């Protein structure tokens, strides 16, 4: 069963991931992060095993770090005058 602390932590991570999505440089990337976040949290909504809950919370925390790093990196990359999206092979 989820404890009040794990519920609060999950809600905090959920909100942070949605805020992190807004930092992505393109609408497609923003929408992907939002859809993925909602789907993952919905899929794990009814977990009761404390170990599985803790694992999923750690995974969400890792995903948050990944989203923030990617947002920063891609924003910098897209602002680089030497980067051309049309050069994709």
C-alpha positions in Angstrom: 0.0 0.0 0.0 1.2 3.5 -0.8 2.1 5.6 2.1 1.1 9.3 2.3 4.8 10.1 1.9 5.2 8.0 -1.3 2.0 9.6 -2.7 3.3 13.0 -2.0 6.7 12.1 -3.6 4.9 10.7 -6.7 2.8 13.8 -7.1 5.8 16.0 -6.8 7.7 14.0 -9.4 4.7 14.0 -11.7 4.5 17.8 -11.5 8.2 18.2 -12.0 8.1 16.0 -15.1 5.3 18.0 -16.6 7.2 21.3 -15.8 10.3 19.7 -17.4 8.4 18.9 -20.5 7.8 22.7 -21.0 11.6 23.1 -21.2 11.9 20.9 -24.2 12.7 23.0 -27.3 10.0 21.7 -29.7 6.3 21.0 -29.2 6.7 17.4 -30.4 9.2 16.7 -27.6 7.1 18.5 -25.1 4.0 16.5 -26.0 6.0 13.2 -26.0 7.2 13.8 -22.4 3.7 14.8 -21.2 2.1 11.7 -22.9 4.8 9.4 -21.6 4.6 10.8 -18.0 0.8 10.5 -17.9 0.9 7.0 -19.3 3.5 5.7 -16.9 1.9 7.3 -13.8 -1.5 6.0 -14.9 -0.1 2.5 -15.5 1.4 2.4 -12.0 -1.5 4.1 -10.2 -2.8 1.0 -8.4 0.6 -0.4 -7.2 0.5 -1.8 -3.7 3.9 -3.5 -3.3 6.2 -1.1 -1.3 9.3 -2.3 -3.1 7.7 -1.8 -6.5 6.4 1.6 -5.6 9.9 2.6 -4.4 11.4 1.3 -7.7 8.9 3.2 -9.8 9.6 6.4 -7.8 13.3 6.0 -8.3 12.7 5.4 -12.0 10.6 8.5 -12.3 13.3 10.5 -10.5 15.9 9.2 -13.1 13.5 10.1 -15.9 13.1 13.6 -14.5 16.9 14.0 -14.5 17.0 12.7 -18.1 14.3 15.1 -19.3 16.0 18.1 -17.7 19.4 17.2 -19.2 17.9 16.5 -22.6 16.0 19.8 -22.5 19.1 21.8 -21.7 21.2 20.0 -24.3 18.7 20.1 -27.1 17.9 23.8 -26.4 21.6 24.6 -26.7 21.9 22.4 -29.8 19.0 24.1 -31.6 20.3 27.5 -30.8 23.7 26.7 -32.2 24.1 28.5 -35.5 26.0 25.5 -36.9 23.2 23.1 -36.4 20.8 22.6 -39.3 17.8 20.3 -38.9 17.6 19.9 -42.7 20.9 18.0 -42.7 19.4 14.9 -41.2 20.3 11.9 -43.2 
